[in-house]
């Protein structure tokens, strides 16, 4: 870290001296560097704009009918769930982060890292494990009735509470990571000053530490809320209709004909709500920027807890981790073992398992390559054009390309479907008539094109942020200096760009890969018919029919892939610690 | 300059990815030289089912299955029109099959074998689809709490004696929609509405899985539910002593409601001959076997070929729960005509669309 900074300043000095020697700027490729990101932005915005325009032509009969039936519960449910998950992740994430930052207790170092593990479990997987375990006929309630009689009260599991618990368990790490980083950065001196002023530890936490960490925590909470709002799999297992789930449900034809058009109507409403979330996030994050003086190197002194008290944090964090990762994972392994021994559904063969892995890896691999490729184009374009003075416009364009991250997969998918459906047939007819191809597949929906398009819209933010962050590290001066020292373009690319971009690109690619692997609604709506049975869809199909044991096998594979970025994240945590220490 | 090259290179790579990303470079039979059959199926268990494997082995035709919910697949067929890659549409609901046929998405099949193998009542009058296995949607109960003499019809479950004792599948599932469509057919919309309102008044627990309905009945969460018979058969296959029972509903009326898992050939099927072979195979004694290699057998369903042998668990069912008549008064090809009404009725009756 510090090495980079040092070398950067050196490059700057050199570049001043050699400014005169740099190449004349080539205007036309700068334009191209602006036009390419713009076209990507247009591509990303098209389905959203199309949906927005469909609300100017509302199907009034439909809305009136919905307003009397399905719409109010969907709205209320979406609101309840989103708020509940926001509050839940805020409490769990912040408490966990504070415990590992401020106190010394048995197992602290272990918890510090392991608390990230639940991120590897997609919420729909924890969801079905939770239902299978705690529902009326599940082992917990059965035992409960054995002990306390048949009429013993037990909370309703298939309710918004159950759902909030499941989603919080999976999503709190978003808040945890950011809160922990923020607590760590806070200077010990600030904290000590407050203590000298006579504040207790608890008071200091609430009056000083928490408000200072607000921007980070808010960002994590809003992220978790967005995930809850865009979720499809989990809410559909719980039979808890939200707007996101409603779009898919209408598309499936549950409420009658014209399914795609009707789904678009609801999707347009949901899109505006998602847009509101983005604005909310900007507001919460943007305004609150607090700076503090000095004390970079010195961290908060952890308080060692004595006597029985030292086991309180251990117990709290143990329960969280046990519930969110260890027990569900153990149960999945147990089920998978039994499924292999005695299959519950049809034939479980190695072939079928491999087929699903192959499909998933291929789809997620292509998608992540595509997203990262486009991200590089955008990030690079922003950089090149930003140096010529006008920073705002390229930044704005970049922001537009990442707008899809708050949009539910179903919304993006329906928007794309409406755009490509009419083109699809004309294009295929053209291929057949003009090019003499016999029986071509439908161009968009018959191939992976439409599905990949949806992934780009949905996950562009993930890729762009990673690439952009690592591109920031390369100062133009470095390149100029290298050039004046006689390095050719290939050499510059190989010696400067590749080494510095490598990590960011790899991280981004893995994150996109895992996100695509877990995706259900857009895949369900846009996938071409054959060769796209992914692990996630397999789990979804089995678990919605209550074949828990069979669903465990693909679930384990998904969690396995999901662990890769988490383990990397843990390592990154360690590295920064070392450089700080 | 190199930035330009870099940008273009990456852009091209990215776009190239889209084209390389076409999942099936050889979707049509000619490309591979072998014979292929593409099936849209609404039986979604992830695995290529044993009957398909048996067909593949018997004929050398490679079977490729794409699954989804019946109405979603119908939507897909509509959108794809004559460009659909599907040769066979296999749906677990006669209503959806009839709709597909009425909209011209399926074509009539001329085959003496099919006409001989499958009874007239189990196929489309114009031979655009054929029922291949039957699923009976009937009453499941806990024999420790309920005496079968208390049970009679679906309609009677609206009686207040069943208050807080019912487990039903939500209206969002096609099983419920089709069952209610039969009530509309027999009683007319208004009377059917009263019946369904009676169910709703009994404060049923809505559970979106027949397996979980039966498990909840056994665990004591409710006493009576409406399920497809094979869910119990499946549980019994894992545990022969599984303590739940079936009651064949409406035997004194028009018979027990049932549906078929049926298939038709798409209007513009690229592999028409293979598709005909598939239907003929599935209607033959081999395809209709009660063992896991047969289409009915693999899912514990009843065969539509009257000559076919019954699955052994189903034979036990008949021994244990008695002989029964299916509701043949409500013809399968009428199912599609009442589904929209059924959805409207369920909404109007306040029937749950979700769990809880």
Interface residues (C-beta under 8 A of the other chain):
Chain A: X26 X29 X32 X33 X36 X69 X70 X135 X136 X137 X141 X142 X145 X150 X156 X158 X159 X238 X239 X240 X241 X249 X251 X252 X253 X254 X255 X256 X257 X259 X260 X344 X345 X346 X347 X348 X349 X352 X356 X362 X363 X366 X369 X370 X373 X374 X376 X377 X380 X381 X384 X421 X424 X425 X428 X438 X439 X440 X441 X442 X445 X446 X447 X448 X449 X452 X489 X490 X492 X493 X524 X528 X529 X530 X531 X532 X533 X538 X541 X542 X544 X545 X546 X547 X550 X554
Chain B: X1 X2 X3 X4 X5 X6 X7 X10 X11 X13 X14 X17 X18 X20 X21 X22 X23 X24 X27 X28 X30 X38 X40 X44 X45 X46 X47 X48 X49 X50 X53 X64 X66 X67 X68 X69 X71 X72 X74 X75 X76 X79 X80 X81 X83 X85 X86 X170 X172 X206 X208 X209 X211 X212 X215 X216 X218 X219 X220 X221 X238 X270 X298 X340 X343 X347 X353 X354 X355 X356
